[in-house]
Amino acid sequence: MKKRPIYLDNHSTTVLDPLVLEAMLPYLQDDYGNAASVNHAFGWEAKEAVDHAREVIAAALNTEPREIVFTSGATESVNLAIKGAVSARHEKDWHVVTCVTEHRAVLDVCKGLERQGLDVTCLEVDEDGTLPVGRVERALRENTLLVSIMHANNEIGVLHDIDAIGALCADREILFHTDATQSVGKVAIDLKSMSVPLLSCSAHKFHGPKGVGVLAVSRRKPRVKLVSQIDGGGHERGIRSGTLNVPGIVGMAKALDIAVSRMESDEGYMRLLRDRLREKLMAPGGVLENGACEPKLPNSLNLAFRHVDSVALINDIPEVAVSTGSACSSADPEPSHVIMALGSGPFGSPEERARCSVRFAVSRFTTEEEVDRAAALVMASVRKLRGFSSVAS
C-alpha cells in the first residue's frame, strides 16, 4: 500500500487526536441538542457540555469561565477583538499599533481600520524576527486605543514578549490583544498573571477540530467592552451570536486539556525532533535559518535554501507535506511578508530570501523515522535543483 506523505506542516493544521474524536462523537450522534434550547433535555445536555468545556479551557489558560467566548476559529476571534474594541469607542481619531509579521487576519483588519480613518502603526522587526519591547513603547501615543501583537509567529515560530508588552499597555490603559493561535497548547499561558485582556486561539492548531476557536475577554480590570460583529440571537453574553458548535467546543476542551497535561514532555520531544531535522538539513551548507533565535516554538523550523526555488522544491517532494508559509495566504502569489520583513540576509533581496524559504513544523505524533526520511528526501531534491540552477546560470 502506498504510504501517505510525511506531514510536517503542523503550523497549518494538526491531526485530530483520537481521544478528541472519541469525546466529540456523542455530540455528533446521540446528544445533538442545541445549547440554546432551554426547554428540553437535549438542550440541557448540550449546555452542560458547553459549560464544562468552558471551565476546562478557562482552567488551561488560568482565567475565569465567564471570560471565554466561543467562535468559529482564530480569524473570527481576531476580527471580534479588534473591530469589536474599536466599535465600542466611537471617536474617529484612535491609533492602533501592530507588527509587520502578524498573520493576515490581523493585518487585513488593520488595513480596514485605516480605510475607516484610524491611524495604524505597523512596527518593523529585527533581522531575527524579534520585536523589542522598547520599539512598541516608542510607538504608543496619547490616542492609542489598542495594540495587537501575536504571541508566536506562524511562519518562523518566534515568541514575542507579550507579558512585557501587555504590562506596558496596562500602565497606559491601552487595550492589548494577542493572537496566540500558534502558542496555545504548546507554551504555558497564565492570563491571571499576564496583562493580556484579549487573546485569540483556534482548536485545530493543537490536535483539536477545525471550525472552533476562543476569544478570551477580560472581565477584570480593565474590563473589556466589545461590540458584537455578528447580529442575531445574543449568544455568548451578546458578544458573539450564532448557534454554538457543541461537538467542536467539546473537542477543543479535550484537545487543550491533553495538550496542557503533556506540555512539558511534548515540548522536549518536539524540540528534539526539530533540532534533529535542522541539523540534517543544514549540514550540507548554503542553508539559512529564518528566525534563528530563542525563545521560539519547540516544533518550528523555517529554512531558506540558497539557489533553490521553494515551490519547485515542494513540488519535487510530494512524499513530504511542507509549505512556503501561512496556509491562509497560499492562494496569494506574493512572497511571504514574514520572511521579507527579516531583510535580505545573504540573499540578493528580501524577495529572493522568501522565494527560497520552506516552513517545517513537527508535532507530538511525528516520529524520528519520519524526520530522517523527510530530511533525506528534501536534501536529495535540493542537490538536484541546485544542479539545475548551476546549469541554467
C-alpha positions in Angstrom: 0.0 0.0 0.0 1.3 3.5 -0.9 2.5 5.5 2.1 0.9 8.8 2.9 3.2 11.8 2.7 5.1 12.7 5.9 3.2 15.5 7.5 5.5 18.4 8.6 3.0 21.3 8.1 1.7 21.4 11.7 1.6 25.2 11.8 -1.1 25.0 9.1 -3.2 22.4 11.0 -2.8 19.3 13.1 -4.1 15.8 13.1 -7.2 15.3 15.3 -6.2 13.4 18.4 -8.1 10.1 18.6 -9.1 10.8 22.2 -10.6 14.1 21.0 -12.6 12.4 18.3 -13.9 10.0 20.9 -15.0 12.9 23.2 -16.8 14.6 20.3 -18.7 11.6 18.8 -21.6 11.5 21.3 -22.4 15.2 20.4 -22.3 14.4 16.7 -24.8 11.4 17.1 -26.9 10.9 20.2 -26.5 14.2 22.2 -27.2 16.5 19.3 -29.1 19.2 21.1 -28.8 23.0 20.6 -27.1 24.5 23.7 -29.5 27.5 23.4 -32.6 25.2 23.6 -33.6 25.7 27.3 -37.0 23.8 27.2 -35.9 20.2 27.0 -33.3 17.6 28.0 -31.4 17.7 24.6 -30.7 21.4 25.0 -29.8 21.0 28.7 -27.3 18.2 27.9 -25.7 20.4 25.2 -25.5 23.4 27.5 -23.9 21.3 30.3 -21.3 20.1 27.8 -20.5 23.6 26.7 -20.4 24.9 30.3 -17.9 22.1 31.2 -15.8 22.8 28.1 -15.7 26.5 29.1 -14.4 25.6 32.5 -11.7 23.3 31.1 -10.5 25.9 28.7 -10.5 28.6 31.3 -8.5 26.4 33.6 -6.0 25.7 30.9 -5.5 29.5 30.3 -5.8 30.2 34.1 -8.7 32.6 33.6 -12.5 32.6 34.5 -15.0 30.6 32.5 -17.1 33.8 32.0 -14.2 35.2 30.1 -14.2 32.5 27.4 -16.2 33.4 24.2 -16.6 30.6 21.7 -16.1 31.5 18.0 -15.6 29.7 14.7 -11.8 30.0 14.9 -8.9 32.4 15.4 -9.7 34.6 12.4 -13.2 35.4 13.8 -11.7 35.9 17.2 -9.2 38.4 15.9 -11.9 40.3 14.0 -14.1 40.4 17.0 -11.3 41.5 19.3 -10.0 44.3 17.2 -13.1 45.5 15.4 -15.2 45.0 18.5 -12.9 47.1 20.6 -12.8 49.9 18.1 -16.6 49.8 17.6 -17.1 50.2 21.3 -15.4 53.6 21.1 -17.0 56.0 18.7 -14.2 58.5 18.3 -12.5 58.5 14.9 -9.0 59.7 15.8 -7.9 56.5 17.5 -4.5 55.0 16.9 -3.7 51.2 16.7 -0.3 49.5 16.8 0.6 46.2 15.3 3.6 44.5 13.6 4.6 43.6 10.0 4.9 39.9 10.8 1.4 39.4 12.1 -1.0 36.9 10.5 -3.0 38.3 7.6 -6.1 38.2 9.8 -4.7 41.0 11.9 -3.0 42.9 9.1 -6.1 42.9 6.9 -8.3 44.0 9.8 -5.9 46.9 10.5 -6.0 47.9 6.8 -9.7 48.0 7.1 -9.4 50.3 10.1 -7.1 52.6 8.1 -9.8 52.9 5.4 -12.2 54.0 8.1 -9.9 56.8 9.1 -8.0 55.3 12.0 -4.2 55.7 12.2 -2.3 52.4 12.3 1.4 51.9 13.1 2.9 48.7 11.7 6.2 48.0 13.5 9.2 46.5 11.9 11.0 43.5 13.4 14.7 42.9 13.8 16.5 40.6 11.4 15.8 37.5 13.5 12.1 38.3 13.6 12.1 39.6 17.2 10.2 42.7 18.3 11.9 44.8 21.1 9.5 46.0 23.7 11.1 49.4 23.5 10.0 49.7 19.9 6.4 49.1 21.0 6.8 51.7 23.8 8.1 54.4 21.4 5.1 53.8 19.1 2.5 54.5 21.8 0.6 57.8 21.8 -2.0 59.5 23.9 -4.7 58.4 21.5 -3.5 54.8 21.1 -6.6 52.6 21.7 -5.2 49.1 21.1 -2.0 47.2 20.5 -2.2 43.8 18.7 1.0 41.7 18.7 1.0 37.9 18.2 2.5 35.6 20.8 4.2 33.1 18.4 4.8 33.7 14.7 3.0 31.3 12.4 5.9 31.0 9.9 9.2 31.3 11.9 8.0 30.4 15.4 9.5 33.4 17.2 7.9 34.2 20.5 7.2 37.9 21.4 7.3 39.1 25.0 3.6 39.6 25.3 3.9 39.7 29.1 6.1 42.8 29.0 4.1 44.3 26.1 0.8 43.7 28.0 2.2 45.3 31.1 3.4 48.3 29.1 -0.1 48.7 27.7 -1.8 48.2 31.1 0.3 51.0 32.6 -1.1 53.4 29.9 -4.7 52.0 30.0 -4.3 50.8 26.4 -6.1 47.6 25.3 -3.8 44.7 24.3 -4.7 41.8 22.1 -2.6 38.9 21.2 -3.1 36.3 18.5 -1.9 33.2 20.4 -3.1 30.7 17.7 0.3 29.0 17.4 1.3 29.1 21.1 -1.8 27.9 23.0 -1.3 24.3 23.8 2.5 24.5 23.2 3.6 27.3 25.6 2.2 27.9 29.1 -0.2 30.8 29.3 -1.4 32.3 32.6 -4.0 35.1 31.9 -4.3 35.9 35.6 -0.7 36.8 35.9 -0.3 38.3 32.4 -1.6 41.7 31.3 -3.4 40.2 28.3 -7.1 41.3 28.2 -7.8 39.9 24.7 -6.4 36.5 23.5 -7.4 34.6 20.3 -6.8 30.9 19.6 -8.1 28.1 17.5 -8.5 24.4 18.3 -7.1 22.8 15.1 -3.6 24.1 16.0 -3.3 21.7 19.0 -4.9 18.5 17.7 -8.5 19.7 18.1 -11.2 20.1 15.4 -11.3 22.8 12.8 -14.1 25.4 12.9 -14.0 26.3 16.6 -11.9 28.9 18.5 -11.9 31.1 21.5 -11.6 34.8 22.3 -10.6 35.3 25.9 -12.1 38.6 27.0 -11.1 40.1 30.4 -13.9 40.9 32.7 -11.4 42.1 35.4 -9.6 45.4 35.4 -9.6 46.5 32.7 -13.0 45.1 31.8 -13.1 45.0 28.1 -16.1 46.2 26.2 -16.7 44.8 22.7 -19.4 45.4 20.1 -20.6 42.2 18.6 -19.7 41.8 14.9 -22.5 39.2 14.2 -26.1 40.2 14.9 -28.8 37.8 15.9 -29.6 35.7 18.9 -27.4 37.4 21.5 -25.4 34.2 22.3 -22.2 34.3 24.4 -23.4 37.1 26.6 -24.3 39.1 23.5 -20.7 39.2 22.3 -21.0 36.6 19.6 -24.3 35.5 18.1 -24.7 32.1 16.4 -25.6 28.5 17.3 -22.7 27.0 19.3 -20.7 24.2 17.7 -21.2 21.8 20.6 -19.1 18.9 19.2 -16.3 21.3 18.3 -16.3 23.0 21.6 -16.2 19.7 23.4 -13.3 18.6 21.2 -11.4 21.9 21.7 -11.6 21.5 25.5 -10.5 17.9 25.3 -7.6 18.8 23.0 -6.4 21.7 25.2 -6.7 19.6 28.3 -4.5 16.9 26.7 -2.0 19.5 25.4 -1.6 21.2 28.8 -1.2 17.9 30.6 1.5 16.8 28.1 3.1 20.2 27.6 6.5 19.5 29.3 7.1 16.1 27.7 5.8 17.2 24.3 7.9 20.3 24.3 11.1 18.3 24.9 10.1 15.7 22.3 9.2 18.2 19.6 12.4 20.2 20.3 14.4 17.1 19.9 12.8 16.3 16.5 13.0 19.9 15.3 16.7 20.1 16.2 17.4 16.7 14.5 15.7 18.0 11.3 17.6 21.3 11.4 21.0 19.5 11.8 20.3 17.2 8.9 19.0 19.9 6.6 21.7 22.5 7.4 24.7 20.1 7.3 25.5 20.4 3.6 25.7 24.2 3.8 24.0 27.0 1.8 21.0 27.0 4.2 19.9 29.9 6.4 17.5 29.5 9.3 14.8 32.2 9.4 14.1 33.3 12.9 17.2 31.7 14.4 16.7 32.9 18.0 15.2 31.9 21.3 12.6 31.8 22.7 10.6 30.2 19.9 8.1 27.4 19.5 9.7 24.0 20.1 8.3 22.5 16.9 9.0 25.3 14.4 11.7 25.4 11.7 11.9 27.7 8.7 14.9 27.4 6.3 16.0 29.3 3.2 17.9 27.1 0.7 20.2 29.2 -1.4 19.7 28.8 -5.2 16.6 26.7 -4.7 13.0 27.8 -5.5 10.8 26.7 -2.6 7.8 26.0 -4.9 10.0 23.8 -7.1 11.3 22.0 -4.1 7.9 21.3 -2.6 6.6 20.1 -6.0 9.6 17.8 -6.3 8.9 16.1 -2.9 5.3 15.0 -2.9 6.3 12.5 -0.2 6.7 15.3 2.3 3.9 17.8 3.3 5.5 21.2 3.9 4.7 24.8 2.9 6.2 28.1 1.9 4.2 30.0 4.5 0.8 30.6 6.0 -1.9 28.3 4.7 -4.3 31.4 4.8 -2.0 33.1 2.2 -1.3 30.0 0.0 -3.6 31.4 -2.8 -1.6 34.6 -2.8 1.2 34.5 -5.3 3.2 37.2 -3.4 6.2 36.1 -1.4 5.9 35.6 2.4 5.6 39.0 4.1 7.0 37.5 7.2 10.3 36.3 5.6 10.6 39.6 3.6 10.4 41.5 6.9 13.6 39.8 8.0 15.6 41.6 5.3 17.8 40.1 2.6 20.5 38.4 4.8 23.0 36.7 2.5 20.4 36.7 -0.3 20.2 39.4 -3.0 16.9 40.7 -1.8 14.1 40.0 0.7 12.1 38.7 -2.1 14.8 36.2 -3.1 15.1 35.1 0.5 11.3 34.5 0.7 11.4 32.7 -2.6 13.9 30.2 -1.2 12.2 29.6 2.2 10.3 26.5 3.4 8.3 26.1 6.6 8.6 22.9 8.6 6.7 22.0 11.8 6.7 18.7 13.7 4.1 17.5 16.3 3.9 15.0 19.1 2.7 12.5 16.5 5.8 12.9 14.3 8.4 10.1 14.5 12.2 10.2 14.3 11.9 7.8 11.3 9.7 10.4 9.5 12.1 13.2 10.3 15.1 11.2 8.9 13.2 10.2 5.8 11.9 13.7 5.1 15.4 15.2 5.6 16.8 12.7 3.1 14.1 13.5 0.5 14.5 17.3 0.9 18.3 17.2 0.6 18.2 15.0 -2.5 15.8 17.5 -4.1 18.0 20.4 -3.0 21.0 18.9 -4.6 19.1 18.2 -7.8 17.6 21.7 -8.1 20.9 23.3 -7.3 22.4 21.3 -10.1 19.7 22.6 -12.5 20.3 26.1 -11.2 24.0 26.0 -11.9 23.4 24.6 -15.4 20.9 27.3 -16.1 23.2 30.0 -14.9 
